[in-house]
Amino acid sequence: MGAAPPQSGLRQLFNRGRELAYQKDDIIIRPGDTPSGVYYIVSGWVKVYTLCRDGEPNIIMSLGAGEAFPMAWAVSGIQRDIGFAALDSTKVRRISQQDFTQALKFDSSITNDVLRVLAGYFFALASEVDNLQYRSAREKVVFRLVFLANNFGRKDGSRIIIATRVTNDYIARSTNMTRETASRELSRLSRKQLIRSMSGQIIIPDLGRLCNEISRHFNPSTLSLD
């Protein structure tokens, strides 16, 4: 998901936690392992993934600053075969599950923040399901870029800068296509001047024009960009 506004109650709760730093592709929680605690993302972004039969990761969703994980385990104790890894240089704070659940019981502001985060997860997963309706690689890549613009984008005049490094491999694994196909579609969008790359970041000169690449009508005014 990512780029959620910092949740003040959660931030204050995790300020007492241990700060940890990860580099790109560092595993934070391995699929199948019992988490060491509950994590709050201070900066950077984290991929939520499962492992394919060949051992390669399949990205389910992405989380950004102001979000906590693994929420299902933190709230219910239910453990799923899901992993979490850094997509870029990332800082988190970690507290124990016990401290987290105690705070939920006695601090309504933290409970409200957790509900907002969970609602954000629901909308992010709904977006992932929405992406399944597109059959062509072109539309899948465009939809992913629009999603990233909404969750990690910042306005700079008329253009939008996705304020994190987006690799071809990430696009491929988050859209269930080969890296070669994702690279080809990104190159095509670049040739049409619908996207540009600068210092590892993707720039969208005109979000409306990019959205026109999606066959189903998509209204960019519904996006919550800063």
C-alpha positions in Angstrom: 0.0 0.0 0.0 2.4 2.7 1.2 2.6 6.5 1.7 -0.1 6.5 4.4 0.0 9.6 6.6 1.8 8.9 9.8 -0.7 7.7 12.5 0.1 9.8 15.6 -1.1 7.3 18.2 0.8 4.5 16.5 3.9 6.6 16.1 4.0 7.5 19.8 3.5 3.8 20.8 6.4 2.7 18.6 8.7 5.5 19.7 9.5 3.3 22.7 10.4 0.4 20.5 13.7 -0.8 19.1 14.8 0.9 15.8 16.0 -1.3 13.1 17.4 -0.5 9.6 17.2 -2.7 6.5 18.6 -2.4 3.0 16.9 -3.3 -0.3 15.7 -7.0 -0.3 16.6 -7.6 3.3 14.1 -10.0 4.9 12.3 -8.6 7.9 10.0 -11.6 8.5 10.5 -14.8 6.6 7.4 -16.7 5.4 6.4 -19.3 8.0 8.5 -17.7 10.8 6.9 -16.5 14.0 7.4 -12.7 14.0 9.7 -11.2 16.6 7.2 -8.4 17.3 5.1 -5.8 15.6 6.8 -3.3 13.3 6.1 0.3 12.4 7.6 1.7 9.2 9.4 5.0 10.0 10.7 5.5 6.4 11.1 3.5 3.2 8.7 0.8 2.0 8.1 -2.9 2.6 6.8 -5.6 0.3 4.3 -8.2 1.6 4.9 -11.5 -0.4 4.4 -15.2 -0.7 6.8 -17.6 -2.2 6.1 -19.3 -5.6 6.9 -23.0 -6.1 10.2 -22.0 -7.6 11.1 -20.0 -4.5 10.7 -16.6 -6.1 8.6 -14.0 -4.3 5.1 -13.0 -5.4 4.3 -9.5 -4.2 0.9 -9.2 -2.7 1.0 -5.5 -1.6 3.4 -2.8 -0.5 3.5 -0.8 2.7 4.9 2.6 3.4 5.7 5.0 6.2 3.1 5.2 9.0 1.9 1.6 8.6 2.4 -1.4 10.9 2.8 -5.1 10.3 2.0 -8.0 10.5 -1.4 -6.7 11.6 -3.4 -10.0 11.4 -0.9 -11.8 13.7 -0.6 -8.7 16.0 -4.3 -8.5 16.6 -5.4 -12.2 16.5 -2.2 -14.3 16.9 -3.0 -16.1 13.6 0.1 -16.7 11.6 0.1 -17.0 7.9 2.7 -18.1 5.4 3.5 -14.5 4.4 6.8 -12.7 4.3 7.9 -9.0 4.7 11.1 -7.6 3.1 12.5 -4.1 2.5 12.0 -2.7 -1.0 14.5 0.0 -0.4 16.5 1.4 2.5 13.9 1.2 5.3 13.8 2.1 9.0 11.3 0.5 11.3 10.5 0.3 15.0 9.6 -2.9 16.7 7.6 -3.6 19.9 6.4 -6.9 21.4 3.0 -8.3 20.5 2.0 -8.0 24.2 2.8 -4.3 24.3 0.8 -3.8 21.1 -2.3 -5.6 22.3 -2.2 -4.0 25.7 -2.1 -0.6 24.0 -5.1 -1.5 21.9 -7.1 -2.4 25.0 -6.4 0.8 26.9 -5.8 3.6 24.3 -8.7 4.4 22.0 -6.6 6.7 19.8 -4.3 3.8 19.0 -7.3 1.6 18.3 -8.7 4.2 15.9 -5.3 4.4 14.2 -5.2 0.6 13.8 -8.6 0.6 12.3 -7.5 3.2 9.8 -4.5 1.2 8.8 -6.6 -2.0 8.4 -9.1 -0.1 6.3 -6.2 1.1 4.1 -5.1 -2.6 3.8 -8.6 -3.5 2.6 -8.6 -0.8 -0.1 -5.1 -1.8 -1.2 -6.1 -5.5 -1.5 -9.3 -4.4 -3.3 -7.1 -2.6 -5.8 -5.0 -5.7 -6.3 -8.2 -7.6 -7.1 -9.3 -4.8 -9.4 -6.0 -5.2 -11.3 -6.9 -8.9 -12.1 -9.6 -7.7 -14.5 -6.9 -6.4 -16.9 -5.7 -9.0 -19.3 -3.1 -7.1 -21.3 0.4 -6.5 -19.9 0.1 -2.8 -20.9 -3.0 -2.2 -18.7 -1.5 -4.1 -15.8 1.6 -2.0 -15.8 -0.3 1.2 -16.2 -2.7 0.3 -13.3 0.3 -0.5 -11.1 1.9 2.9 -11.9 -1.4 4.6 -11.1 -1.5 2.7 -7.8 2.1 3.7 -7.0 1.3 7.3 -7.9 -1.6 7.3 -5.5 0.3 5.7 -2.6 3.8 7.0 -3.1 3.4 10.0 -5.4 3.8 13.7 -4.8 2.7 16.5 -7.0 5.3 18.8 -8.6 3.4 21.2 -10.7 1.4 19.3 -13.2 3.6 16.2 -13.0 3.7 13.4 -10.3 6.9 12.0 -8.9 6.7 8.5 -7.5 8.9 9.2 -4.5 10.6 5.8 -4.2 12.7 3.7 -6.5 10.5 1.5 -8.7 12.4 -1.3 -10.4 11.4 -3.4 -13.4 11.5 -6.4 -11.2 9.1 -4.9 -8.7 6.6 -4.1 -11.5 7.0 -7.7 -12.8 6.5 -9.4 -9.5 3.6 -7.2 -8.4 1.7 -7.8 -11.7 2.5 -11.5 -12.1 4.4 -11.2 -15.4 8.0 -11.7 -16.5 10.6 -9.1 -16.0 11.2 -8.9 -19.8 7.5 -8.2 -20.4 7.4 -5.5 -17.7 10.5 -3.9 -19.1 9.1 -3.9 -22.6 5.9 -2.2 -21.4 7.7 0.4 -19.4 9.9 1.2 -22.3 6.9 1.6 -24.5 5.3 4.0 -22.0 8.6 5.9 -21.9 8.7 6.2 -25.7 5.2 7.6 -25.7 6.4 10.1 -23.1 3.8 8.9 -20.6 6.5 8.3 -18.0 10.1 9.4 -17.5 12.8 8.1 -15.2 15.1 10.4 -13.2 17.6 9.3 -10.6 15.8 6.0 -10.2 12.4 7.6 -9.7 9.4 7.4 -12.1 7.9 10.7 -13.2 4.4 10.9 -14.7 4.1 14.1 -16.7 0.3 13.8 -17.2 -1.7 11.3 -15.0 -4.8 11.8 -17.1 -3.0 10.7 -20.3 -1.5 7.7 -18.5 -5.0 6.7 -17.2 -6.2 6.8 -20.8 -4.1 3.7 -21.5 -6.6 1.8 -19.3 -9.6 0.6 -21.3 -12.0 0.9 -18.4 -12.8 4.5 -17.5 -10.6 5.6 -14.7 -11.0 9.0 -13.1 -7.6 10.3 -11.8 -9.4 12.9 -9.7 -10.4 10.2 -7.3 -6.7 9.7 -6.2 -5.5 11.1 -2.9 -2.3 12.7 -3.9 -0.4 15.2 -1.7 
